[in-house]
Amino acid sequence: MNKITTPNWDKNSWISSPEYVDCTVKFLTSCLQLKPTSKVLDIGCGRGNISAALSRFNNFYAPVEAVDITDLGGEVTERDQLDFHLCDGVGYLKTKPDCYYNGIILKQVFHLIPEQDRQKLLAQIFRCLKKEGCALILQMPAHSEVPMFTKLKDVFYRELLPLNSVIQMAESTGLKVAVSECRFSVGMAKQDYFRLLEQRFMSVLREFSDWEIEDGITELDGLYPQETLEFTDALDVIQLSRQ
């Protein structure tokens, strides 16, 4: 797999806030119907903040298994809650027996996986899920409320994986699909949000130069005259199961 990383995605943003982590952990626990005996894998875990909190919240007998192609786990305060492995999802799942996991999580990572590897990953997910298990692909929706300047929107929607294409890929491997949504209300100072843009906290911002981002910030500053930004950060949730 090609190594595409987003080291700034959750750093110092609402995505790393205790409120966001708590909201996400409760949502994942409910969707996956987790209990202390559950075996859970987080593919593309990043810093592992959500994985660690999920492990602690559910008091798992075994820590959440977490994999990523970049080791950012040194920044996680609860590293002992994770069984971290520096590798890609397909390679890691190949080492696991059939019907092994109760839950598999791919949060905002599926679009970063090279196109030729997505079908392979879904096939491994099908093989490794328990009969009653569930995998979740969480991705940005086709219409996002997160403030974006014009050029950023153009690239964002061009790189976004259409929901229907993910569903078709999953169904072609034998997985059954249901779709839901996870929502989180955000309120933050406009200047703090602009700093996140400068840090390229979204993966698509890696394509922009410093001056393009500065021009974009100037555009947003005119569109949002208020000092506080309020919006909803929503994710499409694609639920995959074998039954």
N, C-alpha and C positions, 0 to 999 in steps of 0.2 A: 504493500500500500504506500502511496505517496504520503509524505509527512506534511500535512497542513494543520497548523496549530493556531489557536486564538488565545494567547496568554493573557490578554487584557480584558477578555469578555466579562468576567465576573468580578474583576478587581476594583474595589472601592466604588461599586455601583449598588443600586437597589438589589441586584441579583445576589449579592453577598450579604445583604442585611439579615439580621436575625428574623425579622418579620417575614421576609420572602422565603427564607429557608424553612421556617416553621410551616408556612402555608403550603409549600411544595411537598414537604415531608408528609403532611396529613393527607394531601391529595393522592400522593403515590401509595401510601399505606392503604387508603380506601379502595383505589382502583385495582391494586394488586391483591387485595384481601390478605394482607400479610399477618403473620403470627410469629412467635419466637422461634419456631422450628423452620421457618422459611429460608430457602437458599436464594440469594439475590445477587445479580451481577449488574454493575453499572459500566457500560461501554462508553468511553470518552468522558471519563469522570472529571477531567480538569484538576482543580485543586482538591476535589473530594469533599467539599464542605457539605453538600447535600447527602452524599453517600454516608459520611460519618454521622450526620444528624439522624439519618434514617435508621442506621444501625442502633444508635443509642435510644431513639424513640421506641423502637420495637423490641429492644432488649433481646436481640437475636442470640441464639446459642453460638453461632459462628458469625464473624464480622462480614459485612458486605464485601464481596469480591469486586474490585475496581480496576479497570484497565485504561491506559491512555498511552499514546505514542510519545508524550512528553511528560517528564516527571516534575510536576509542580506541587507534589504532595508535601514538600518540606514546609509549605506555608499553611498547612492544615494543623490546627491546634489539637485535633482528636485523631491523629494518625493511627493510634492503637485500635480505633474502631474499624479500620479498613484492612483488607488483605489486598494490597496494591501490587500490580504487575505492569511493568513497562513493556507493552506490546500492543498489537492491534487486535480488534475484536474477532476477526475470522481465525487468526492463528491461535488465539487463546481458546476459543470455543472448540476447535479441533481436538484439544487435549481433554475435553470433558466427555463423559459417557452420555448415552441417550437419556432423555427424560430426567434431567438433573435439576433444573432450576424451577422454582416457583415464580420468580419474577426476573425480567431482564429490562433494563432501562437504557434508552438512548435519548438523552436530552440535548437538543440543539446540536446534534453531531452527524446525523444521517446524511445531510446535504454535503458535508465535508468529505465523506467517504468517496473515493474514486468510483465513477459510474460502473466500471467493470467489476467492482468488488461488492456492490450493493446486493445483487442477487445471491452471491455466495454467502454473504452475511445472513440474509433472510433464511436461506436454506439451513444454515447452522443453527439459527434461532429455532426454527421448526423442530430440528432434531433434538435440541437440548432442553426444550421446554417440557415440563411435566404435562400430563394430559389435562390437568386442571389449572395449569400455569398460564401466565399472561406476560407479554412483552409490550412495552410502551415506547412509541416513537413520538417525541414531543418536538414540534417545529413551529416556526413563526407562521402566522396565517397569511392568507393572500392579501388581506387589508389590515395593516397594523396601525395602531394609534401612536406608536413611539415616534416622536418628532424626528423627521428626516428632511434634509434639504433636497432640492430637485434632482441633482446629479446622483445623490446617494439613493434616492428612491428608484431611479432608473436602474442602477446596478443591483440593488437589493431585490427588486422584483424579477430581474433577469436571472439571478442566481437561485432564486427560491424554487424549491422542488414543488411542483403542483401536487396538491393533495391527492387528486385522482391517480396520478402516476405512481405514487407510493402505494396506494391501495391496490392498484393493478399488479405491481411487483409482488406485493405480499400475497395476494390471492393466487398468483401463478405458482407460488411455492407450496400451496396447500393451506396457508394460514387463513383463518377466519378473521374478519375485520369489523371493528366498531369504531366510531369516531365521537369524541367528546371535546371539551374545551376546558382549559385551566386559565383563570383570570386573577390578576393582582393589580390593585390600585396603587399608583405611584404619585407621590407629591415631592418635588425637590426644587431647590433653587436653580434658576435658569443657568447661572454661571457654573454651577457644579456639573450640570449636564453638558455644557459646552466643553468643560475640561475632559469629560469622558470621550467626547468626539475627538478631541486632540490626541487622546491616548489610544485611539482606534479600538474602542471597546467592542465594536461590532466587527465580525469577520470581514465583511465587504469593504470596510474602511481601509484595509491593507492596500487597496488599489488606488488610493488617493494620495496626492502629494500634500505637503504641509499647506501650501498656498490654496489648494483646492478646498481643503477643510476649513481654512480661515474664511474663504469666500462663502462657503456653506453656512458657517456660523453667523456671518453678517446677514445672510438671507434669513436665517431662523430668528435672529434678533429682531428683525423687522416684522416677521410674521407673528411673533409672540412678545408683545410689549410688556406683559406682566412679568414680575420678578420671580414668580413661582410657576413651575410647569406641573400640570396635573393631567394624567393620562392613564389608560389601562394597558398593562402589558399582558397580552393574551397569547396562548399557545394552542395550536391544534394538537389534539392527543389522539394518536392512532393506536388503538388497542388490538393486539394480535394474540390469537389463541389457536390451539389445535382442535378445539371442539366447537 
